[in-house]
């Protein structure tokens, strides 16, 4: 739920967007590519165990208290119902670690869905990351979207975040959006800020003391400023 209440996506395509393949930077022990798949809560729920797995990953991220503003209070679990309402409010793109030959270029269409890409692997092994795409504002400003990215701990430091970020520039316009706003990119998340700037996003403003975040060394909490980051998408042919 946003400050505006429930925000409805009005320009979503009638059918799921095509699955695509995206190259990973060559490095030792890292797969050559990911396949990206468009899901909703209804379609994700048909994949046994996927939504509960993503819920656990997201709850763990909230518990770390360093990237998202939501706070899990002592004795108050973050339920799967809460996760579904927040993360699956509109559209979700899930990245699956690719098997076999790499595509010739980013965004190449691939046949089959998540189960075909999974090839019998457990979710912990094959899910490289995930992100939601939904309106950042209601009604007359619902053409501007927001996204939230999540990389499971076991899949970090493999470059998957940058692959998902590039794919966002492909999927968000095809979901009917004209631009993107990230409301809270905490300034201490230097790698994220640099990545978005490298993809043509600009800093639209700075919010002082925007987050009360846990310190990385576990010594307590601190207030951290946050950037508001914006990009207008290029027009795409549907």
N, C-alpha and C positions, 0 to 999 in steps of 0.2 A: 504494500500500500504506500503510495507516494503522498506528498503534501497536498496533492490535488484529489485524493481519493483513488479509486480504481481507474487506471489509465488504459484505454482500449485502443488496440491497433486497428485502423480502419482500411489500410491499403495492402493487407496481406494477400499473397497470391492464393488462388483457390486450391492449387495442388502443391505438394512438396517440391522444393527446388532440387535440381539435379545434384547428385553426389559428384564430388570433384577430388582430384589428387593434387598435392602440393609438395614441392621438393624441400627436403631438409638440407642444411649446409653440410657438406661432407666432413665427417669427423669420425674418429675411431669409436666403434661400438654403438653408433647411433644409426637408426634405420634411414634408408634413403628418402623416404617420403611418408606422408600421412594422407589418408583419405578423409574427407569432410562430409558430414551427413546432416541434413536438415530434419529436425524432430520437433514435435509438440509433446505436451504431456500425454496425450492419447497414444501417439505412436511410440513414445519412449516406454510407456507402461506395458506395451506388448513385448518388450525385450526383457525377459525375466532377470531380475537382479540389478538392472542398470540404474534405475532411479534410486533404490536404496544405497547403491555404491556411491553415486554422486552426492547423495545426501550426507553420507558419512564423511566424504572428502570435504564438503563445504562446511559442515559442522566443525571439523578439525581446523579449517582455516579461520573460522570465526573465533574459535578458542585461542588461536595464536594471537589474535587481536592486533594485527599489524597492517592489514590491507583493506578490509571492509569495515564500514561503520557499525554494523550490527554488533550487539554485545550479548553474550550468553552469561546470565547471572548465575551465581552459585545455587545449585539445587533446582535450576530451571532448565531442563533439557531443550535443545532445539529440535523440534519434531520434524518428521518427514512431511507432515501436512504444511507446516510453516515453510519448509524448503520449497515444496511444490508451488505454493501460492506466490512466493517471491521469484524463484528462479525460472519456473515454467509458466510465467504469466502470459507469454506470447510464444516466441520462437527460440529454439536452442540449436546450436551447431556443435556437434561432437566430432572430435578428431580421433581417428583410429590409426594405430601404428601400422604402416603398410607392409605387406609381404610381396615378394616377387620383384619384378622390374619396376624401376622408377618411371614416372611420366616424362614426356619430352619437355613439358613446360608447366608452369603453375596454372591451376584452374582447369586442367584437362578433365573432361567428363569421364566418369567411370560407371560401369554397369553394376547393379546390385546395391543393396543397402548395408546396414550395419552388420547384420548377421553374416552376410557373405564376406564382408571385410574382416570380421572377427575370426572366422575360420576355426571355431571351436576353442579359442583362447579364453581365459578368464578376463573379467573386466579390469582387474588390477594390472594385467600384463598388456592389454591392448589399448586401453583408453589413454591417449596422449594428453588430452585436455578437452575443455568444453567452454562455451560461452553462450550467454543469453543475448538476445536482441529484442528490445521493446521500446515503446515510445518514452521519451524523457519528459514530455509534457502532454496534456490532454488536448482534445478537440482541434482548435485552430493552429496549434503548434505541434500536433502529433506527427508531423512529417520529419521531426528531429528525433533521432533515436539515442539510446544509451545501451551500453553493453557491459557485461561483467564476466571476467575471464577467471578460469580456475585450472591450474595444473596440479594433478596429484603429486604428493611429495616424491613418490618413487620415480616420477617422470621429469623431475626438474633438472636444470643444468644440462639439458640436451638440445636447447634451441627451439623447443616446440612452441614456446610463447610467441616468438617472432613469426613462426609459420601461421599460427592461428590469427595473429594480428593482421597479416597480409590477406588472409582469407576473409576477414571481416570487411575489407574494402570491396570484396567481390559480392558477398552475400547481403550485406545491409541494403545497398541500393536495389537489389533484386527483390527484397522484401518490402519495397515501396517507400524507403526513406530517402530524403534529400541531403541530410547532414547528420553529424554525430556530435554529441556533447558528453564528455566524461566530467561528472560533477565534482568528484573528489579523487584526484590523483595526488597522493601524499608526497610531499617534496623529498622525503627520505627514500622514496622508491625511485632512485636515480635511474636504474636500468629501464624501468617502464617509461619514465619521462623521455629519455633519450630515444627509445624505440618509437614512441608515437611521433616525436618530432621528425625522426628519419622517414616516416611515412606521410609527412606533409601536414600533420596536425599542428595547431598553434595554441599558445597559451593565451586564453581569453581573459584571465584574471587570477588573482591570488586571494584565497580566503585564509586570514590569519587564525591560528589555533583551531583549525577545522576538525582535528581528530585527537581524542585522548587515547593514545596507542600504547601498547605494551612495548617496553624496551627489549631490544634483541638479546641483551645479556641477562634478562630475567630480573633485573634489579628494581622493577617498578614500572610506572607509566610516565608519559610525558605528552605535552600538547605539541602537535605538529601542524604546520601550515599545509594547505592543499592547493594545487593548481586546478583551474577549470580549463579543460582542453577541448578544442573544437576543430572540426573539419567539414567542409562541404564536399559531398561526393561528386564524382564525375557522372554524367548522364550515361546510362547503359541501355543497350537494346535488350528488351525482355525476350 
